């Protein structure tokens, strides 16, 4: 007589959380000298060869790091997934529809913002997001919207038509050293709500080797993390291939 155990697929990690590497800082270094060193395309190729599951870029209107030319050329070397982030102004929308990356992540950053600093208000911007997302979907592009870890905002994100949300993790990174459990709590609640309403879940901003493993272990249904600044900084000390492998190991350990 055998005991048959049925496993609830919602309780299983079907696959490890994917690592998408944001290469904006590589472009910043290149632009500092005005030439083509380091070569963004070569670095993107190598990052994938080292084991990363995707490449992320965030072109801004002033093209101070990743340029629109970079975005158009990168598909030549992308063998994994290409994620293009940005504020969906008309120029950005046209670029994304032309390039057709695997995913577009909509971020409400101002043109003069140093880096992303807030998620969308999905209630106030519902109509706008619906219109933009519908256009991307007509081109077969998966859509994600950048959100603060706010359960109400996650719930209202469903009406925009987005496929996924990306949780803005700066507050987690800031609070993690002093109180990891308190830092993660609102993100767990937001992730649980995303699962409840059927939204895929990504995360990014200030995630690092120090805090990524705890985050990935605690957050249910985490599909992808996008990491750039910390990863590049850590690579100055430990080497790019080594750091990518460290992230993958930490993401695989839960």
Beta strands, then each sheet from edge to edge (+ up, - down):
strand 1: 18-22
strand 2: 54-58
strand 3: 81-86
strand 4: 103-106
strand 5: 142-147
strand 6: 164-168
strand 7: 200-204
strand 8: 222-227
sheet 1: 1+ 2+ 3+ 4+ 5+ 6+ 7+ 8+ 1+
end
